[in-house]
Amino acid sequence: MDVTLNRISPEDRKNPPESMNGVVFGSVFSNHMFSMVWDDGIGWHDAEIKPYQPLVLDPSTLVFHYGQSSFEGLKAYRNPSGGINLFRPRENFARMNRTAQRMCLPELDIEFVLGALKQLLQEDSNWVPQEEGTSLYIRPTKIAIEEALGLKVSSRFLFYIILSPVGPYYPEGFNPVKIVVSDQYVRASPGGVGEAKTAGNYAASNLAEKEAKAEGFTQVLWLDAVERKYIEEVGSMNIFFVIDDEIVTPQLNGSILPGITRKSVLELARHWNLKISERRISMEEVQEGLKSGQVREVFGAGTAAVISPVGQLHYRGDSFQVGDGSTGPVAKRFFEHLTSIQYGREEDPFGWVETL
């Protein structure tokens, strides 16, 4: 399948922001997008790079009513030579295919969509910002577009990719954030779709996050849905704890998203011969560790923020400071090395980066 190129007209062409300072994350979009359609009996077709534009969908379109969808998030970075780096893009499309299996969506040919993404990036290459700490956020999305009312697997799907120049995800930047632990609401349960990157997972977290932000917290830390005692993940990232000389993160259990940055942190830790563990960890263990000083650091890991140190945990009315409340050396080391690899400032010993 070839990709048709339909460039935006010169009079409609927008210029990227001169600076990302003050631009809200995910609020500005480039000139072009990629799209293609799936039909049962035909497969993927009509692959096209075209001007960024609204989607025209019938009110009965299945995704609006039954939520059959998936999405991903990855980034493109400006490297020192002026080229563009992609960080582990095949991992994102492979995860999208795993989500597809759970959500009854058609899978993607990874090499084809990666090639289409690279064409899209070349077309809008001037939208990859150059300021320190900025990047081009990439959002692939797949939705059910059959026009029908009635719970069923769609026979028609739309896949598209849009691009958004961004600065830091959190207003705090690479500084400690405050998070609240939720034991009133749950995000995902065993046997559900917690490990799938699908829209409903995130809609279910909105109320808890709205309440958390109203109280001055940046994010919500979710507990398991059964006993409500074991830590799972934060709304937009996986979570890590430095306990004595060990780095601990909750084990994947079917209700935790298998993050690409999480995987990169674990692989980098093994490369450095650090002591790491993927296991169940209770909020009680973390509370006691924070009181005793055994929990030395807490940090999140995700595409949007990369590494986000946590300075304070709030649970059942009590606040617990992490260490001295500042960014710890372990979180700092991961952040500096991961971002240096992503931006091409440091050698990539893993083959994670693809350069355009």
Buried (B, 14 or more C-beta within 10 A) or exposed (E): EEBEEEEBEEEEEEEBBEEBEEBEBBEBBBBBBBBBBBBEEEEBEBBBBBEBEEEEBEEEBBBBBBBBBBBBBBBBBBBEEEEBBBBBBBBBBBBBBBBBEBBEBBBBBBEBBBEBBBBBBEBBBEBBBEBEBBBBBBBBBBBBBBEBEEEEEBBBBBBBBBBBBBBBBBEBEBEBBBBBBBEEBBBBEEEBBBBBBBBBBBEBBEEBBEBBEEEEBBBBBBBBBEEBBBBBBBBBBBBBBBBEEEBBBBEBBBBBBBBBBBBBBBEBBEEEEBEBEBEBBBBEBBBEBBEEEBBBBBBBBBBBBBBBBBBBBBBEEEEBEBBEEEBBEBBBBBBBBBBEBBBBEEEBEEEBBBEB
